[in-house]
Amino acid sequence: MLKGRNLIEPGDFSIQELDEIFRLADTIIAEQGRFIDICKGKLLASLFYEPSTRTRFSFESAMLRLGGQVIGFDNPSNSSVSKGETIGDTIRTVACYADIAVIRHPREGTAKLVSEFSNGMPIINAGDGGHEHPTQTLTDLLTIHYEKKRLSNLKIGVCGDLLFGRTIHSFVKTMNRYPDNQFVFISPKELQMPEHFLNLLPKNAYVETDDLANAISDLDILYMSRVQRERFVNEAEYMRLKDYYILTRKKLSLAKEDMIVMHPLPRVNEIAREVDSDPRAVYFEQARYGMYVRMALIAKLLGVLS
């Protein structure tokens, strides 16, 4: 049972529990009318200390589609944080009103910290600095489940900002829990996967390269990501690296016909607009799957469905 649990990182749930969420998401997609009132009378607190479009909208849409309501803020200057209130006191207060809370924060470890003050209110991490983004990972896995019909025995290229990309870190750690997946890490040397992260993976589970065109032909999945401008201290370094990889129709012509292109969005320049019309480009469908998997997650954590 997931009722009352927190989701701080994907490893908080077993593979069997993740599969439970995906099965419920399957049912919600197939039979949406059955779920329109299951969260009636429940409140989701949406606490976004950092800008977001897809994640915030998908959580709020998910709760509203389940019949619940949403309170919260999308800018900390609109909260008592601007008066000096500690985040612990904010969460204690929110727990007096809401049944479940989702939080995004620029500081790593914040979601774990607030879970210690939530008085039993489930906390969902919507991204904490460069650390984790577990519900994006649920979105990614549901997308692969639909588009590839399996979550194992896949060759997965991960391209772009592997140093700061929290979506990348959560995604790779979770896909590594499924059997026989192989990773190709594609990045400039300045943005390579952190050494401590590589140490979590079996040595034979990955290769590293800076050559997207050479790597793309063998992939089942290409997961593109933007260079994280907000994580750079040096603006000149960001400008030098931001367009290092651009997926074009010409590069995509080298890939397998059944490869899929994923991206957590927002994109900047790393996928050319001409790629959008290719049937292998699934990143906007990926955003839609995100709403359904968050509906399933909210329902499970609130215990309105077993």
Number of C-alpha atoms within 10 A of each C-alpha: 11 20 16 16 19 23 24 25 22 21 14 13 15 11 14 9 13 17 15 18 24 21 15 20 23 19 15 19 15 10 10 14 11 11 17 15 13 16 23 15 10 19 19 24 23 24 23 21 20 17 12 15 10 16 24 20 13 20 26 23 19 23 26 20 21 24 17 19 19 18 14 18 14 17 15 15 11 12 16 13 15 11 9 8 11 11 15 16 15 17 23 17 13 21 19 11 14 20 19 24 26 24 23 24 19 17 14 14 17 20 24 17 13 19 23 13 17 22 12 14 23 23 25 26 26 27 30 23 19 19 20 25 27 26 27 28 25 24 23 24 24 27 24 19 15 13 17 16 10 13 19 17 12 18 19 23 24 25 29 30 27 25 21 22 23 21 22 28 21 21 24 18 18 18 20 18 15 14 11 13 17 21 21 22 24 27 23 19 12 11 17 20 22 12 9 8 12 14 9 10 15 10 9 8 14 16 12 17 15 18 14 21 15 12 18 22 16 15 21 20 24 25 21 25 25 24 27 17 16 11 15 12 9 9 11 9 12 16 12 9 17 18 15 16 24 18 19 15 16 11 15 20 12 14 21 15 12 13 22 23 23 23 24 22 16 12 14 13 16 20 21 13 11 11 17 16 10 12 12 20 19 18 22 14 12 23 21 14 24 27 25 26 30 24 27 25 26 26 23 20 23 19 15 13 16 12
